[in-house]
Amino acid sequence: MPLVAVLAVANIPVYLFIGWLVFDSKSDAGDTFVDTIVAILRIIFVPKIFRWFLGMDDDDAWGIVPILAFFFACGLIVYGEHYLIDKYWH
């Protein structure tokens, strides 16, 4: 299995922690960490038209910029780890 795939899977807890830091604010924090992660996944994977039909309130959603920043940060983590492993262990 390629190293990048192993790093991407191994970092899932790190991604969840970053998502919690980025998307969970004091004013509208979820009751639990899991509620916050479910809200993030809902914003990412459920199209806006379906959220509107289902009555999901996303008026206070920040939009796509924090989600893209989240994915960029996750990619940077994997890239950085891959770079360090290649540099120091090969």
GITANOR-V655882 format. One record per backbone hydrogen bond with DSSP energy under -0.5 kcal/mol. NH is the residue of the N-H (numbers start at 0). CO is the residue of the C=O. Records with the same first field share a line. If there is no record, write none. Layout:
NH: CO, CO
//
This chain:
5: 1
6: 2
7: 3
8: 4
9: 5
10: 6
11: 8
14: 10
15: 11
16: 12
17: 13
18: 14
19: 15
20: 16
21: 17
22: 18
23: 19
24: 22
28: 25
35: 31
36: 32
37: 33
38: 34
39: 35
40: 36
41: 37
42: 38
43: 39
44: 40
45: 41
46: 44
49: 46
50: 46
51: 47
52: 48
53: 49
54: 51
55: 50
56: 54
57: 55
60: 57
66: 62
67: 63
68: 64
69: 65
70: 66
71: 67
72: 68
73: 69
74: 70
75: 71
76: 72
77: 73
78: 74
79: 75
80: 76
81: 77
82: 78
83: 79
84: 80
85: 81
86: 82
87: 83
88: 84
89: 85
//
